[in-house]
Amino acid sequence: MVKRFWGYYALHVYLPFSSFSRNWRKFFRRRKGKQHDLMQETKLPETTWQDCSTTGSVRLWEHEKQNGNVRLSELAILCAFAAGCAPGTKLFEIGTFDGRTTINLAANSPGSCNVFTLDLPPTITPKYSIAEGERHLVDKAMSGARYEKHRASSPALVAKITQLLGDSATFDYTPYEGSCSLIFVDGSHAYDYLLADTRTAMKLAKHGGVIVWHDYGIWEGVTRGLEELDQREKFGLRNIRGTSLVYWQKK
């Protein structure tokens, strides 16, 4: 019940109020002629999470946010997408960090789905330069700590998760191509990685599969990369209103 409470609160209380606050702050800064580093002007059309999902009830594990995590409302939206995944399909996450999103994807997706999550270990030199200010997301004791702590108490849930390690720009995705119903792109925020991870996500998605990107309007490399791609390729990317998430479905 507690997990469902947090899910309801995130979607139906936190998201509307945070969306209003976000829009008000943008409006106020435009009037003052100011620009905030973590609140960039964006160009992608908006959509609502309800237009992208038919799921209204989700369960949130590990609701406490730490630096580097998605916001509570964004986590709940990702859970709604996970709940809508077809049974027996794969979910793929690029960028594990502490595993907070990972365990929520596993908890809300159908029992026959598996979650694969890829993270860059500190021992690997990345192909491209990562964005300034995100080194601490790599230099950590372990990937997926927040799902690992549930392994003893919820073994069946954690067993749905497969931790992969490697550089997302050079990793061999062949076994997963065309089989993923949900791909969450939240790796390095550098422009080159955004482009590489997006190309990968497009290959991973099955027909009807959904891709979600994080930190649009916050990290310059993500914002610029997604807007340039959409302008050039006419993908039809949409920013989910009140969040830094971008949505696309493979038709």
RODREN-501895 format. One record per residue (C-alpha): x, y, z; residue in three letters. Coordinates in steps of 0.02 Angstrom, whole numbers, plus 50000, padded with zeros to 5 digits. Example, Ala and Ser with C-alpha at 12.3 -4.5 7.8 and 13.67 -1.06 7.14 Angstrom:
506154977550390ALA506844994750357SER
% end
This chain:
500005000050000MET501425012050041VAL502205009349869LYS500535012649784ARG500295028349889PHE501955035149827TRP501465030749649GLY499815039949663TYR500615054849748TYR501975056049615ALA500765056149468LEU499265065249535HIS499985077449664VAL501855079949641TYR501825080949450LEU500445094149432PRO501185105449566PHE502985103449506SER502415106749326SER501555122749379PHE503085128149478SER504245124149334ARG503205134249210ASN503045148849330TRP504925149649358ARG505235149249170LYS503985163149143PHE504725173649283PHE506495171649217ARG505955176349040ARG505155192149109ARG506765196249202LYS507855191649053GLY508755178249153LYS509285160849104GLN509515146449227HIS510825133249187ASP509655119149237LEU508105126049151MET508495128948967GLN507315135348834GLU506645120448736THR505895118148563LYS505135100748557LEU503225100048561PRO502455094648725GLU501305080248767THR500555073848929THR501015057449009TRP499185052248998GLN499265053648808ASP500735041548808CYS500115028648934SER498495020248985THR499155015449157THR498635026149305GLY499195015549452SER501025011749488VAL502105006349635ARG503655016149683LEU505135007949767TRP506575018249836GLU505595034349820HIS506955044849903GLU507875055149772LYS509765056849772GLN510875067649664ASN510875059749491GLY509135051649506ASN507585055949406VAL506265066149495ARG504845057049584LEU503585061749450SER504755055849312GLU505035039449402LEU503155036449412ALA502935040149227ILE504295027649184LEU503395015049294CYS501795018149196ALA502715014449034PHE503464998749110ALA501734992849164ALA501164994448983GLY502554983548913CYS502054967648822ALA502334951748924PRO503914942348882GLY504814957448809THR506404965948865LYS506664982848947LEU508364991048922PHE509125005049026GLU510675014448968ILE511435021349127GLY511135011649289THR511915023449416PHE511255017349586ASP509855006449515GLY508365016349582ARG507525017149411THR508044999349375THR507104991449519ILE505555001649480ASN505564995949299LEU505694977949361ALA504324980249492ALA503044987949374ASN503334978049214SER502444961349184PRO503224946749278GLY503844938549118SER504834954049066CYS506694955949099ASN507644972049131VAL509384974349061PHE510374989149126THR512054995149060LEU513265005649160ASP515005012649131LEU516215006249265PRO517595018249322PRO518935006149257THR518445008649074ILE519035023548972THR517515029748874PRO517575031848686LYS516945049748698TYR517225063048829SER515855062948959ILE515005079249007ALA515795090549136GLU515025087649306GLY514495069449284GLU516095060649334ARG515375056849506HIS514005046649421LEU515365034849358VAL516565034849506ASP515515024949629LYS515815009149729ALA514584998749627MET513204999949499SER511424996249553GLY511664997549741ALA509845002149770ARG509154986449688TYR510524975149757GLU510004978749936LYS508314970449897HIS509084954349831ARG508824944649993ALA507084951350033SER506394951349854SER507414938449758PRO506134935549618ALA506034954149582LEU507914957049577VAL508124941249473ALA507224950449332LYS508704962449322ILE510304958949225THR511744970949259GLN512834974249108LEU514474983949115LEU515314993148972GLY515415008848868ASP513725012248787SER514605018648630ALA515515002248599THR514434989048686PHE513804974448580ASP511904976048582TYR511594962448453THR510644950448571PRO509404964148617TYR509044972448450GLU507224973248397GLY506604965048558SER506394979248683CYS504694986548727SER505465000648832LEU507165008848821ILE507695022148946PHE509155032948889VAL510015040649040ASP511875037849013GLY513155051348983SER512365068248946HIS513745073148824ALA513175077248647TYR514155063048564ASP513465050348686TYR511705056748663LEU511845053648477LEU512645036448498ALA511405030648630ASP509945036848527THR510525026948375ARG510665011748487THR508945014348564ALA508135015248392MET508884998248351LYS508374990448516LEU506554995648504ALA505324982748441LYS503784987748340HIS502724998048459GLY504194999848579GLY504435015948677VAL506025025948701ILE506185038648842VAL507625050848863TRP508035059849026HIS508715077349062ASP508025086448911TYR508065105048948GLY509345102249086ILE510955095849005TRP511485105548849GLU512115090248756GLY510455081348778VAL509395096448731THR510405101048578ARG510595083148519GLY508745078648530LEU508175094648448GLU509415092948305GLU508945074748277LEU507095078448276ASP507305092948156GLN508375082748038ARG507525065648048GLU505725071148086LYS505535057848219PHE504105066648307GLY504935067548479LEU503865074748618ARG504335082448785ASN503205075748923ILE502455091149004ARG503145096049173GLY504655084449158THR506355082849076SER505785066848988LEU505635065148799VAL504505051748724TYR504485042348559TRP503595026548503GLN504185015748359LYS502725013948240LYS
% end
